[in-house]
Amino acid sequence: MKKRILITGSNGLLGQKLVHLLTQQPDVELIATARGANRLPASERYTYQPMDITDRQQVLDVVGETKPDVIIHTAAMTNVDQCEAEKDACWAQNVSAVEYLVEASRINDAFLVHVSTDFIFDGAAGPYDEEAEANPISFYGWSKYAAEKAVIHSGIKWAIARTVLVYGIAHDMSRTNIILWVKKSLEDGKTIKVVTDQWRSPTLAEDLAMGCWLIADKEAEGIYNISGKDFLTPYEMAIKTADYFQLDKSLITQADSSTFTQPARRPPRTGFVLDKPRRVLGYDPKSFEEGIAVLAAQIS
């Protein structure tokens, strides 16, 4: 019996990596969904259904028609400053949409894998394990925390995959990432300021996709930290990127986050402890250097 898996947000970075990974699994029947048209270059080995996650009836209809065994929910509004400015849109995409997917999962007896974030924490005491107390300091963080609560108290079969600072390369993507930004800036001879007082465990998009698949395959219930294994500041990430591409590190200057004016507060110190996903799922993420090499191979 093939496992029917529906993913939301298939046009996004994580969605694209999941489509690529899941179409290679012989026992998976994949339904990809996103708002509007399918933007992926390949259309083999999966079916595509347009689905706006903020439209309750559409969510109920698509899930009801496709009857997935598992839903992997990757779609979200993730621009932290935009969430601070456009709170209604943020709530519609990050909370109401999750409530509709919970309802659809309940009706169709589907297992829901919900992707969450380190921004549910205040960053006072990272790295965090799965039991750590949430305390969001931005509206984006609050929306993702509210969504987690909706999933946890839903009474359905569920898992939450929390992640940190996802980077990667996808087809037709406008948003850049720290590796590409550093590489292009240094190649252009630009001086860049990079913060030294924030800590993260940056996550390769392929690793996050693998973590979601391991959860979906096992239908492993509960919360799992799915991130990279290195605990780094953005400054350290920039230096490692410069080293990898043999670019001029002297163009990278240290700054603290107070020199940047951003509408939404960022947690200073997050990052994750990965003992549980390693033990339960066999999750084994790449190092940041290995992640850079994956990106380098994709842009060469």
Beta strands, then each sheet from edge to edge (+ up, - down):
strand 1: 3-8
strand 2: 28-34
strand 3: 47-50
strand 4: 70-73
strand 5: 111-117
strand 6: 158-163
strand 7: 166-167
strand 8: 192-195
strand 9: 203-204
strand 10: 222-225
strand 11: 252-255
sheet 1: 3+ 2+ 1+ 4+ 5+ 6+ 10+
sheet 2: 7+ 9+
sheet 3: 8+ 11+
end
